[in-house]
């Protein structure tokens, strides 16, 4: 009886917390589907629209360059994910498989940077970006580079990939060397294919972080043509005098790629998380 009561209590708490977590998302969807005559701020909230319509999605798509914002976000997110996968793996490989002086100090120094919020280093990064002319006022290409480079590698990515490499038996590496592989070939052809789940986890977290990044693009970008989706959706407030239906519709559209990307990589996600937690 106690076990049953314990399970009921646990599941009740989990269901309650889940409802609290997804309620803002449900309200956002509801708002995006309500007609102009409905009060979106009614209390208690009305989640099922009385005047169900997709006009808000059509309106926001035609009245702003949402497709352009989407393409910009895809370019920035794809570049950030690709560089993170490559650079984090290259940095993690020697930390996991090689012996050199100062290895532990280097690793702990990298981990220490996780505690430093980006806001604390944002000003010097911004000044460096300007000095290197990596801003959109020079060209669109440099504008993209300026958005990508500050997030091209992360301490979390290095840590995750190091843990993944530690989980591979050294016999695999030794066998490859006996077969004539050099260090880079061992890394590229043997070890990297074996940590695909961890690469998928890193790709998911990096994509979500890059896609939803608002602060850095809003500071660096000066051309509306290079706005990413978060900046473009936020720009709706001024254009339509805070038309919350359009803002909600634009927000839902901006979330869809994250959901699709996560679902496409989901089969690797759980195994990759577990793989990264095997060794310390």
C-alpha positions in Angstrom: 0.0 0.0 0.0 2.8 2.4 0.9 4.5 1.7 -2.5 1.3 2.4 -4.3 0.8 5.7 -2.4 4.4 6.6 -3.0 4.0 6.0 -6.8 0.7 8.0 -6.9 2.4 10.9 -5.1 5.5 10.8 -7.3 3.5 10.7 -10.5 1.1 13.4 -9.3 4.0 15.7 -8.6 5.6 14.9 -12.0 2.3 15.5 -13.9 1.8 18.8 -12.0 5.3 20.0 -12.8 5.0 18.9 -16.4 1.7 20.9 -16.8 3.4 24.0 -15.3 6.3 23.6 -17.7 4.3 23.2 -20.9 1.5 25.7 -20.1 3.4 28.7 -21.5 3.9 26.8 -24.8 0.2 25.7 -24.9 -0.8 29.3 -24.2 1.5 30.5 -27.0 -0.1 28.1 -29.5 -3.6 29.1 -28.4 -2.8 32.8 -28.8 -1.4 32.3 -32.3 -4.6 30.6 -33.3 -7.1 33.2 -31.9 -8.9 35.7 -34.1 -8.7 39.5 -33.8 -12.0 39.6 -31.8 -10.8 37.4 -29.0 -9.3 38.7 -25.7 -6.0 36.9 -25.4 -5.5 38.2 -21.9 -8.7 37.0 -20.5 -8.7 35.6 -16.9 -9.0 32.7 -16.4 -7.1 32.0 -19.6 -9.1 30.5 -22.5 -6.9 27.9 -24.1 -9.3 26.7 -26.8 -9.8 29.5 -29.4 -13.4 30.5 -30.1 -12.5 32.0 -33.5 -10.0 29.4 -34.7 -7.8 30.8 -37.5 -4.4 30.5 -39.2 -4.5 34.1 -40.4 -1.9 35.1 -37.8 0.6 32.7 -39.4 -0.2 33.9 -42.9 0.0 37.5 -41.8 3.3 37.3 -40.0 4.8 35.3 -42.9 3.8 37.9 -45.5 4.4 41.1 -43.6 8.0 40.5 -42.4 10.9 38.8 -44.1 10.4 35.7 -41.9 12.0 33.4 -44.6 15.1 35.6 -44.7 15.3 35.5 -40.8 14.9 31.7 -41.1 17.7 31.4 -43.6 20.0 33.6 -41.5 19.3 31.4 -38.5 20.0 28.2 -40.4 23.3 29.5 -41.7 24.4 30.6 -38.3 23.2 27.5 -36.5 24.7 25.1 -39.1 28.1 26.9 -39.0 28.1 26.9 -35.2 27.2 23.2 -35.0 29.7 22.2 -37.6 32.6 24.1 -35.9 31.6 22.9 -32.5 31.7 19.2 -33.6 35.1 19.6 -35.3 36.9 21.8 -32.8 35.5 20.2 -29.7 36.5 16.7 -31.0 39.9 17.9 -32.0 40.5 19.5 -28.5 39.0 16.5 -26.6 41.1 13.9 -28.4 44.5 14.7 -27.0 43.0 15.4 -23.5 41.5 11.9 -23.6 44.0 9.7 -25.5 47.5 11.4 -25.2 49.9 12.1 -22.4 51.6 15.5 -22.2 52.8 17.8 -19.5 50.1 20.1 -18.0 47.3 17.9 -19.4 45.2 18.0 -16.2 45.8 21.7 -15.6 44.7 22.4 -19.2 41.6 20.3 -18.8 40.5 21.9 -15.5 41.3 25.4 -16.9 38.9 24.6 -19.8 36.2 23.4 -17.4 36.6 26.5 -15.3 35.4 28.6 -18.2 32.0 27.0 -17.9 31.5 29.1 -14.7 32.0 32.4 -16.7 28.8 33.7 -18.2 28.9 35.1 -21.7 27.7 38.4 -20.4 30.9 38.8 -18.4 33.1 38.6 -21.5 30.6 40.1 -24.0 32.3 43.5 -24.1 35.8 42.3 -24.9 34.4 39.8 -27.4 32.5 42.6 -29.1 35.6 44.9 -29.2 37.6 42.0 -30.7 34.8 41.4 -33.3 34.9 45.1 -34.3 38.8 45.1 -34.5 38.7 42.1 -36.8 36.0 43.7 -38.9 33.7 40.7 -38.3 30.5 42.8 -38.4 27.7 43.1 -41.0 28.6 46.7 -41.9 31.6 45.3 -43.7 29.8 42.6 -45.6 27.1 39.9 -45.1 29.8 37.2 -45.0 31.7 38.9 -42.2 28.5 39.4 -40.4 27.8 35.7 -40.4 31.4 35.0 -39.2 30.9 37.5 -36.4 27.8 35.7 -35.2 29.4 32.2 -35.4 32.9 32.6 -34.1 32.3 33.5 -30.5 30.4 30.2 -30.1 32.5 28.0 -32.4 33.8 25.9 -29.5 32.6 25.4 -25.9 34.0 23.9 -22.7 30.9 21.7 -22.4 31.6 20.3 -25.9 35.2 19.5 -25.1 34.2 17.9 -21.8 31.4 15.8 -23.5 33.7 14.6 -26.3 36.5 13.8 -23.9 34.3 11.6 -21.8 33.1 9.9 -25.0 36.7 9.2 -26.1 37.6 7.8 -22.6 34.9 5.2 -23.0 36.6 3.6 -26.1 39.0 0.7 -25.3 42.6 1.5 -26.1 42.9 -1.8 -27.9 40.9 -0.2 -30.8 43.4 2.5 -31.1 46.4 0.1 -30.8 44.9 -2.2 -33.5 44.5 0.8 -35.9 48.1 1.8 -35.3 49.3 -1.7 -36.0 47.4 -1.6 -39.3 49.4 1.4 -40.3 47.1 4.3 -39.3 48.7 7.6 -38.2 47.3 9.7 -35.3 44.9 11.7 -37.4 43.6 8.6 -39.2 43.0 6.9 -35.9 41.0 9.9 -34.8 39.1 10.4 -38.0 38.5 6.8 -39.2 38.4 4.8 -35.9 37.5 6.9 -32.9 35.2 9.6 -34.3 32.7 7.1 -35.9 32.5 5.3 -32.5 31.3 8.5 -30.7 28.4 9.4 -33.0 25.9 9.4 -30.2 27.9 12.0 -28.2 28.4 14.0 -31.4 24.6 14.0 -31.8 24.1 15.2 -28.3 26.5 18.0 -28.8 24.9 18.9 -32.1 21.5 19.1 -30.4 22.6 21.3 -27.5 24.6 23.5 -29.8 21.8 23.9 -32.3 19.3 24.8 -29.7 21.6 27.3 -28.1 22.6 28.9 -31.4 19.0 29.0 -32.8 17.7 30.7 -29.7 20.5 33.1 -29.2 19.1 36.6 -28.9 21.6 38.8 -27.0 24.6 38.6 -29.2 22.9 39.0 -32.6 20.9 41.9 -31.3 24.1 43.7 -30.3 26.3 42.9 -33.3 23.8 43.1 -36.2 22.9 46.5 -37.8 21.3 45.2 -41.0 17.8 43.9 -40.8 18.6 41.7 -43.8 20.9 39.6 -41.5 18.5 39.4 -38.5 18.1 35.9 -37.1 14.7 34.6 -36.1 14.8 35.6 -32.4 15.8 39.2 -33.3 13.3 39.3 -36.1 10.5 38.0 -34.0 11.4 40.5 -31.3 11.3 43.2 -33.9 7.6 42.5 -34.4 6.7 44.4 -31.2 7.7 47.7 -32.8 6.3 47.0 -36.3 2.8 46.0 -35.2 2.4 47.9 -31.9 2.8 44.6 -29.9 0.4 42.5 -31.9 0.8 39.5 -29.7 -1.0 37.2 -32.1 1.6 37.8 -34.7 4.4 37.5 -32.1 3.0 34.2 -30.9 2.7 32.9 -34.5 6.3 34.0 -35.3 7.5 32.4 -32.1 5.8 29.1 -32.9 7.3 29.1 -36.4 10.8 29.7 -34.9 10.4 26.7 -32.6 9.5 24.2 -35.3 13.1 23.7 -36.6 14.3 22.9 -33.1 11.6 20.2 -32.7 12.4 18.7 -36.1 16.1 18.7 -35.4 15.7 17.1 -32.0 13.3 14.4 -33.3 15.7 13.6 -36.2 18.6 13.1 -33.7 16.5 11.6 -30.9 17.7 8.0 -31.4 21.2 9.0 -30.5 20.3 11.4 -27.7 19.8 9.1 -24.7 22.7 6.8 -25.6 25.0 9.8 -26.1 24.1 11.3 -22.7 24.8 8.0 -21.0 28.1 7.6 -22.9 29.3 10.9 -21.9 28.8 10.1 -18.2 30.6 6.8 -18.1 34.1 7.9 -17.0 35.5 10.9 -15.2 
